Each structure stands twice: as C-alpha cells, then as structure tokens.
Amino acid sequence: MEISRADALPRAAKEVDFSFEIDSVLLEPFSGSPLPTEPVAPRRKTYVLDPALFEPRESADRAVFVAQEAGELAGYIAVSRGWNGCAVIDDFAGARPFRQRGLAT
C-alpha cells in the first residue's frame, strides 16, 4: 500500500465503491464509552463525492492524500487546517475491496 499527497482526487474515484453498511445509529449524548447506539434496519449508505473538497487550491492549509495498491485507489483523506492550527478531517473513505486491512487506522 502506497500513500501519497495528491493535488486532487483521481478521476477513477468516481468509479470506486465507497459505500458502507449501516445497522445502527448513534444516540445523544455523543459521549461516553461505549457510545450509545440503536439498531436500525440494515441498509447500504452511499455518498456522492463532493468535488469542492478536491478542487486545487493555492492554500497550504488543505491537502488530499490517497492510498493506492497496484495502481488501484484504496482510499483517500481530505484534511484542512482548523481554527486552532490542528488538522481537521473534511472527508475520508476506504474502497470496499480494501477494508479491514488497517488503512483507516
């Protein structure tokens, strides 16, 4: 697995399956351990990639990193600098065929 900074999310990302299964939802308050959850009818959740997250910017306060294996997109993370100087994760996803391999950790 190779992780590198990218100027933009590769075009192939539109063809990658980043969907995931949902079988429970978090309940307020969103604190404590373990977090309180409630079961729901299982369903597949799919998000449309927001192109604005990946538009080239001259600011050094944003970055996109991609993980690839054998030329295939395994995942990505888009980050920006928060008000306090710390990194903020704006978006991330792992492709279905590459899950359970530690990429998101």
C-alpha positions, 0 to 999 in steps of 0.5 A: 500500500502506497500513500501519497499527497495528491493535488486532487482526487483521481478521476477513477474515484468516481468509479470506486465503491465507497459505500458502507453498511449501516445497522445502527445509529448513534444516540445523544449524548455523543459521549461516553464509552461505549457510545450509545447506539440503536439498531436500525434496519440494515441498509447500504449508505452511499455518498456522492463525492463532493468535488469542492473538497478536491478542487486545487487550491493555492492554500497550504492549509488543505491537502488530499492524500490517497492510498493506492495498491497496484495502481488501484485507489484504496482510499483517500483523506481530505484534511484542512487546517482548523481554527486552532492550527490542528488538522481537521478531517473534511472527508475520508473513505476506504474502497470496499475491496480494501477494508479491514486491512488497517488503512483507516487506522 
